[in-house]
Amino acid sequence: MAMIAVAELRSNPLLTESSLPYQLPPFEQIRNEHFAPAFDRGMVEQLAEMNAIATRKAKPTFANTIEAMERSGVLLGRATRVFGILHGSLTNPELDKLDSQYAPKFAAHGDAIRLNAVLFARIQAIYGQREKLKLDAESKRLVERYYDDFVRAGAKLSEAQKAKLRTINADLARLQAQFRQNVLKEVNASAVAVTSRDELRGLPESDIKAAMASDGNYSLRLSNTSGQPVLDALEDPAVRQRVMAASLARGMRGNEYDNRAVVTAIARRRAELAALLGFPNFAAYQLKEQTAGTVEAVNKILGRIAPAAVANARKEAAEMQTLAGSAPLTAADWSFYGEKVRAAKYAFDESQLQPYYELRRVLVDGVFFAATKLYGITFKQRKDLKGYTPDMMVFEVFNSDGSALGLFLGDFHARPNKRGGAWASAYVPQSKLRGWKPVIGNHQNIPKPPDGQPTLLTQDHVRTIFHEFGHALHGLFSNVKYPRFSGTSVPRDFVEFPSQVNEMWAAWPEVFRNYAVHHQTGAPMPKGLLDKVQAAEKFHQGFKTMEMTAASIVDQAWHQLKPEEIPDDAVAFEAAVLKKHGLDFDLVPPRYRSTYFSHVFGGGYAAGYYSYLWSEVLDADTVEWFKQNGGLKRENGDRLRDRLLSRGGSKEAMGLYRDFRGADPDTTPFLRRRALVE
């Protein structure tokens, strides 16, 4: 292995372990030019480590093969984690270029490891003897996961097939990077310009100020979803139409960011990959590793939900059409008139809530308060530690006995160079093997107010903060030996379950009263308004369920095709799928259309977007368990932490669920929550 020059070590902070507490990446020192050398060096080092394991003369053992593999790749892992954090949250043209350049290189690097026949032979030998090796449960599972990972990656293919697989993987890495970059650039290019302040009537003053452009006009930046937050309040129907039209046209306008051909190319290559590995389609390949298990199981649950969701959405539309009068209702009007129906039914609108939802108060007196009550953990802000932007917040987290647990970072504000949506990331994954404590970040896209103004949240923002912190808890509570199992390293259709459970505390009376206070007067939200907020939780579940189900079905439709069945026209295919399933209701477009469906075509949710609904079955059943067992109590939190959240992927996911719940999940609470049954 080549030595790293002292001068290079000093000048590139990625090449050495961070000296900051918890190995927090030294973001203030990291520059764009540091990544390529760290990537290159990291790949060389890991390949050398893997080659040494593969060619070791001693017979294969768990320690000299499986555990040694878990110890490898430290530099590459550190560099790619930091790159992923910055490229997602604070990108620039240089990082975009690196993403495009290195995505196929990383794919080739992974293939060089997983398609190494000599290395796989050692893994296979240990796998065959695993029952006789007297391994603890986590180590035995690690052997099984490595074996399955290599087989799924093509380790049993012929050399000719491996060569074809390498080409497919490189193509997919390049195409997915192109898709991600197109989506972000198109969001910025599609911002809706408005010249008159009067056209923005209805928007809160803070939103109007945030939209003000340098030339004195206004720019309404789009979020990643089909529906746009500003449509709740914009009174001008023409502006609403422009916003919705701009949103739905993303990725299909014939410009340089057009994603239609990219979508079909990704779908075709995925179908080819599945066929090469012996699966009928890519969905079958993906679902074999999920708790759902099969295509049939996913189709069954989506098929059950879709008709009821559409029926409910049509009823909701009829209510709104009455308010809209003779003018035909459109998708651009749904949120606006939906707010009016909610105001009529529950006598409140979003603007009444926002003064009671100040960002820091929601985080500290809501999210953290609930976590302290439930798990006994406490938080201390570390202003001496910095993130990658000045307004990031860093907190040290402690167990109930005062021992250090990890770090939590919050990056809550939207930026033009930040990808859409909300997500959690492990900046440092927990691992006893490596002696790492967790460093976890939450990221959102809340509009940043003008300097000196408070950040006031919508109801959806509040729910999302609690949701993403559920992912953070999954990472912070991780207590496993091997990094392969750390935190959220669980099946895709299980990963959303803990985060969705954590949403329940946003409306829990004891928690709600603690954070929902007026940002100026400190007065609590009036009980009457609180009652209305809670009563409105089931409001427009037809719409919400339909847009989510439609997106899930579109995702499955793309990935249940054979290579020769992939269509050339992505837009026509999507329309045909929606019509086939009775989801061609123009007032409710899918939550994401194919051309900006980043979860599926730019991320890790391919054939997996259904997992939000699937996880919600577990979530709703767990909420019922908490209610039946006294709610916000330490013994309840300790049970969830000890039996599920701390275990990561070290045990089969549904086994963890049964360990916690004591039974298989009941679907009735989910159906009731979604207003799919009486």
N, C-alpha and C positions, 0 to 999 in steps of 0.2 A: 504494500500500500504506500503510495507516495506521501512524503512528509509535507505538511503545510508550513510555508515560510512564516517566520515570526512576524514580519512586516504585514503579511496578509492577514494573520490572526488579529493583529491590532487594529487593522483598518476595516475589517468586515465583522460586525457584531454577530452575524448569523453563524459564523464558523465555530463559536464557542458557546458553552452553556451560559445563560444569562446569570449575572451576579445579583440581580434584583431579587427581592423577596418572592418566594414561590416560583422562581425562574420566569417571572413576568417578562415578556419580550421588551427589550429596550427601544420602544418605538421612536423615541426622539433621535436615536443614532442611526436608524435603518434608512437606507437610501435605495432607490430603484436599482442602482448598479451593483448592489450587494447580492441580488437574487441569483443571477445567472451563474456566478462562480460557486455559490453555495449549492445550487441545484446540481451543477456538474460534479463538484467534489462529492456531494452526498450520494449521487448515483454510483460513482466509481467506488466509494467506500462500501456501500451496501452490496454491490455485486461482488466485491472482494470478500466480504464477510460470508455471503451465501456460497461462493465458490469454495471457501475454506471448509464450510460445513459439509458441502456435497462431496468433497474429495478427501475428507478425513478418513484415515485408514482404520481407526477404531470402529467397531461395529456400531450401528445406530442405536442410540439411547435417547430417552426423553431429554436428558440434560444436554447432550452434545448436538442434538438436532432441533427439536421443537423449541426448547427454552432458549437455545442459542439464536434461533430465528427471531424470537420475541425480543431479544436484546439488540438486534441489528437495526440499522437504518435510522439511528438517532439524529444525525445531522440532516438527512433528507427530510425526515418527519418534521423537525423544527422549522426548516426553511419553507416547506410547502404549507405548513399551518399558518405561519406568519403571512406568507404570500396570499393565501386564501382569505385571510381576515382583511388585509388591506385592499385586495382586488375587489372584494365584495362591498367594502364600506367606504373606500377612499381611492378609487381607481384614477388612472390617468392614461394617456396614450401609450406611455412606455410599458406600464403594467399590462395593458391590453395586448400589446405586441408580444410581451413575454408569455402571456397566456396562450396566444396562438402558436408561438414557436415551441413551447415546452409541452403543451397538451399531448401531441403525438409522441414526443420523446418519453414522457412519463408512461404512456401506454406501452411503448416498446420496452421500457425498463421493467414494468410489471410483468410483461410477457417473458422477458429474459429470465425472470425468477420462477414464475409459475409453470413455464413450459420446459424447465430444466429437468430432463429425464433422470439424471443421476440423483438430483436432490429429491425428486418425487419418489424415487425408489426407496430412499431412506425413510421418508414419511410413511410410505406404504408398509414398510416393514414394521415400523412402530405401531401403526394402526392395526395391523393384523395381530399384534401381541398385546393390545391395550388392556384386555381383560386380565392378563396375567402379570401386569407390571406393578400392581399394588399402588396405583396412582390415586391421589385425592380426586374428588369429584370435579373440581375446576380444571385440574391438569388433564384428566381424561377427556373432558369436553374440549379442551384446547387441541388435543390430538385429533379428535373427530372433526373439529372445525377446519383445521389446516388441511386435512385430507379432502373434505368436501370442497373447500375453497379451490384447491388445485384441480380437482376433477372438473368443477364448474368452469374453471379457467381454461380447460382444454388439455390437461396433463395426459390424458389417455388417448389423445388423437395421434394419427400418423404424422410423420414429419411434413408431408405435403399439406395435410389439413392444418397443422400448426402454422405453416407459412401463410395460408389463406386467412387464418384467424388473426395473425399479426397485422395483416393489411386491414382487415375489418376494424380492429381495435384502434389502429392509427387514424383511420377515416372518421370513426365515431368521435374520437377525442377532438379532432380538428373541427368537425361539424358542430359539436355541442358548444365548443368555445365560440365559434362564429355565431351561433344562435344566441347565446348569452349576451354577447357584445351588441348584436343587432337590437335586442330588446331594450337594453339600457339606452343606446343612442337614439332609438326611435321614441322612447318616452320623452327625452329632452327635445327632440325635433318636433314632436307632436303637441307640445304645450300650446294651449289655445290663447291667442292674443286678444285682448279686450282693450279698447281705447277709451271707453267712457266708464267712469265710476258708477254711473246710474245703472249700467248693465249688470253690475255686481250686487244690486240691491237684494237684501235678504241674507247675504253672507255676514257672519260675525265680523266686527271691526278688525279683530286680530287676523282673520283670514285675508281681508282686503289689504291690510298693511303687508302681510307676508307675500301677497301676489304682486305688489308694486315693483315695476321694473325700473331700471336706471334712466330710461328715457321718459319717465312720467306716465307711461301706459301700464297695463297690467298683463300678467302672464299666469294662466291657470295650468300648473304642471300636473300631469296625469299620474295616478298611482298604477300599480301593476295589474289590478283587477279590471274586469269589464266595467262594472259600476264604479262611479267616482264619488268620493265623499262630498264634493261641492254640490252635487245634484240634490242633496237633501234640502238645501236652502235657497238655491238660485231661483229667483222669481221670474226672470226673463226667459220665456220658453225658447226663444231663438238661441240664446246662449246655451241653454241646457242641451238643445239639439246638436249644437256645434261640439260641445264637450263629449257627448256620447258618440257622435259620429267619428270624432278623432280617436276615441278610445277603441272602438270596434274595428277601425281600419288599420290598426297597427300591424305591421309585418306583412301587409298585402296591398301596398300602395304603388308598387312598381318602382320604388326608389332603391337606393343602395342598401337599405335596411330590410328589404323584402325577405321574409322568412319562408315563403311558400315552398320553394324548391328545397330549402334546407330541411324543412319538416319531412318531406317525402323521402329525402335522401337518408335522414336519420332512421326513419321507420323501416326503410328497405334494408339498411345495413344491420339493424337490430334483428329483423326477421331472418336474415342470412346467418347471423351469429347463432341464433336459436336452432336453426335447421342443422348447422354444422355440428352442434353439440347434442343433436338427437332429440330436440323438442319440437312439437308441432308449431309453436309460435313463441314469440318473445314473452308474452304474458305467462304462458305455462312455465317457461324458464325462470322468470322472476318469482312467481307465486309459490314455486316449490320450496322456497326458503322463507316464506312468510307464514304467519299464523293461519291465514285463510286457507293456504295449502293448494287450492286448485282454482282454475278458471271457472268451473261450474259453481263453486261456492260463492265467488264474487259476483258472478252474473245473477245468481239467485237472490242475493240480498239487494243488489241494485234494482233488479226487476221487481222486487216487492215494494221498494221505496218509490220508484219513479211514478207510477200511476196516481198514488195518493198525493204525492207532492204536486203534480200538475193540477189535479183536481182542486187542491187547496189554493194554489196560486191563482187559478181562474176565479175562484170565489173572492179572493182578495182584490183581484183586478176589477171585478164588478163593483165592489165597494168604492174603489177609487174613481171609477168612471162616473159614478153619481156625483162626486165632488167636482170632477173635471168638466161636467156639463156636456155640451154637444161636441166639443173638440175631441177627436179620437185620441185615446191614451196611447203613448209610445213608451219604449224602454227608457227614454230620456226623462220621462215624467214620473216613473214609478216611485223613486225615492222621495221626490217632492210631494206628491199626493199621498204617499205612504205616511210621511210625517204629518200631513193634515188629518189623515184618518186616525193616526195615533193620538194626535192632539185632541180630536173629537172624542175618542174612546176613553182616553186616560187623562185628558186635560193637561198635557205638557208636551213640550218639544225639546229637541236637542239643545237649543240655546239656553234653556232654563237650567240644564244640568252642568254645562261647562264651567261656570264660575265656582262650582264645588269640586271640580276635578283638576287641581293643580298638580303638575307632574311630580315634583319632589314629595309632596304630601301623599300622593297615591302610592309612590314607591316605598317611602319610609314608614308611613303610618297605616298603610294598607297591606302591601305585599310583604314587607319585612315583619310587620306586626303579626300577620297571620302565621308566618313561618316560625316566629318565636313562640307563639302560643301553641302551635301544633308540634313543633320539633325541639323547642328549647334552644335553638340556635340564635346567636346575636350578631350584630353588624356594627362595624366601626369604619367610618370613612377614612381613607388614607389619601389625604391631599398631597402627600409627598410622592405618591405613585401616579404615573401619567399613562393615559391611553394615547391614541394616535390623533385625537383632536382635543382642543382645550376644554370643550364642554362635556367630555366623558367623565363619568363618576366611577371611582374605584372604592370598593369596600372590602375590608378583611372580614371573614366569617369565622365564628367560633362555635364550638360545641357547647352544650349546656355546662360542662365541667370546666370551661375556659380554655380548653385545648384548641389549637389552630385547626381549622377545617380547610380553608382555601381562600381564594379571591373571587370576587364578583365584579364585573365591569358592565356599565350601562352606556350604550350609544343610542340615544333615543331620537335624534332629530334627522329629518330628511336632508339630503344634499343632491345636487344634480349628478354627482359622480358616485352615488351609492345605489346599489341595486334595490329594486322595489320589494315590498313585503316586510316581514319580520322573521327573525331567526335567532337561534342560539348557536354558539361555537365554543368548542373546547380550545382555549389558547394553550393550555397544558393539560393533557389528560391524566387522570389519577392512575397510579400503578405502584403497587408495593414492590414489584420486581425492580423497578427503576428508581424507587424512592421518591416519586413525584406526588405532590398534592395538587388538587385540581385548581385551575384558573379558567373560569367560565365567563363568557360575554353574552349579553342580550343586545339585540339590534332591532330598531324600529324605524319608521319613517313618519314621525310626527312633525308637522310643519313648525319650523322655528320662528318664534315671534320676533319683532324688532327688539333691539337691545333695550334692556330695562323692563320689558314686559314679561309677565308670567306665561309659562306654557300651560294653556288650558286644554283639557282633553275631551274628546267625545266619549260616549259610552263604549264604542268599539275599541278606542285606544286603551281604555281602562281594562277591558276584558283581555286585550292582547298582552298588556303588561303582565297580568296574572298568568296568562297562558305561557308566555315565553319563560317566565320564572319557574314554571313547572319543569321545563327542560333544564334550566339551570340547576334546580334541586337534584334532578336525575344525575347530572354531572358532578355536583358538589358532594353528594352522598355516596358516590361510587366508592366501594371498598373491596376491590378485587386485586388479585396479584398481577394478572397479565394485561398489558395494554390492549390486547385484542378484544377484551370484554369490558373495557372501561365505559362508564357512564351510559350514553345513549347508543352503545353498540349492540342494538337489539333489532329484531325484524322491523322493517319499515312500517308495517301495519300495527306495530305495538308502540313505536316510539312516541306517537302523539298521545297515547293514553295518559301518562302521568301529567303532561302539560294541560290536557283538557280537564282532568280532575282538579288541578289547581285553580281553574277558573271559578269553581264553586265559591271560593272564599271572597270573591269580589262583591257578591251580593249577600254574604252571610251577615246578619244584623250587627253582631259585635264588631266585626271588621269594618263594615260599611260605615257605621257611626264614627269610627275612629279616623277615617280619612276623608269622608265626604263633608267637608266644611268649606264655607265661603272663603275664597282666597284673600278677600279684603277685610271682612268683618270677623271671620273666625266662627260665624254662626253655623250650626249643623244644618244639613239639608233638612227642610221641614218634613215631618213624618208623613204628611199627606203626599208630598212629592216622592218620598222614598217608597211608599206603598204603591204608587203608580208605576214607578220604575220597575219594581219587582213584578207587578201584575203584567207589565208589558213585555216580560222576558219571552213569552211565546208569540209575540207580535210578528206577523208576517213570516211564520215558519214555512209556509208554502213556498214563498219566494226563495228564502234562504236554502231550503232543502232542495228545491228544484235546480237552482244554479249550481249547487255543489254536486248533485247527482248527475246533471248534464255533463259537467266537466269530467266526472269520473267515468261515465259511459263513453265519452269521446276518447279518453285515454285508453280504456280497454279496447275499444274498436280498432284503434291504430295498431295495438300490440297483439291482437288476436288474429292477424293476417299472416298468410304465408308470403314469402318474398315476391312471388309472381302476382299476388293480389294487391300489392301496394299501389294506390292510385297515383296518377300524375297531378290531379287537381285537388289540392288539400282542402280548399274552401268548399267545393262541391261535395267532397267526401264527408266532411263534417256536417253539412246541411242534410245529407242523406241519412246519416246516422241518427241525428236528432229527430228527423221525421219518422224513421223506422221505430223508434222507441216512444213516440208520442210526445217528444220534448220540443217540437218545433213551434213553440209559443213565443212569438217575437218579442213580447213584453219582458221576457226573462231570458236573456242570452246566457250561455254557460259562464261560470265565474271567470274562466279563461278561455279564449279561443285558441285554436292550435298554434297560431303564428306568434302568440306571446305567452304560451303556456310554459313558463320557465321551469316550474316544478318537474315537468315531464320531459321536455326536449332540451333543457339546459342543465338539469339537476338530477337528483337521485330518485325521483318518484315515478320513473317510467313504469307503467302498468301498476302503479301503486298509489294513485291519487285517491282511490276509494278508501285508503287507510284512515283518512280523517273521519269518515262515517263509521268504519269498522271499529276504530278506537273509541268512538263515542258510545258504542254499545257497552264497552267495558267501563267507560267513564260514567255513564248514567247509572249503571248498576252499582258502581263504587260510591257514587253520591248517595244513593239510597242506603247503602251500608253505613256510611258516616251518619246519616240522619237517624238511623235506627240505633246507633251505638253512641249517641251523645255528642256528635259533631266535633267541635274544635277542642279536642282534648289530647293531652300529651300521649296517653296510652294508645290512642288511635294513630297519631302521627308516628310514634315509635314502631308500631306494627307495620305500617306502610313502608317506613324507612328500612327496617331490619329485614323484612321478608321480600321486598321487591325493589325499592329504589337503590339500595346499596349493592344489589347483586349484578347490575349491568346485564351483560349477555352471558354470564357464567352459568346459567341454567336455561332450559327451554322456557320460552316466554309465557306460554299458558300455564306451565307448571308454577312459575312465579305468581301468576295471577291467582291460581287456586290456593297456593300457600297463604296468600294474603286474605282472599275472600272466603275461603273455606268451601267453595262450591264453584260450579260452572256459571258463567254470566247469564243473567236473565235479560232478554231483549225488550221486555215490556216497558221498563223505564225510558229506554231510548225512544220507542215508538210514541209514548205519551209525551215526552219532551218535544218531539218534532211534530206533534199534533197529527200523527198518522193513525192514531186510534183514539176513541173517546176516553 
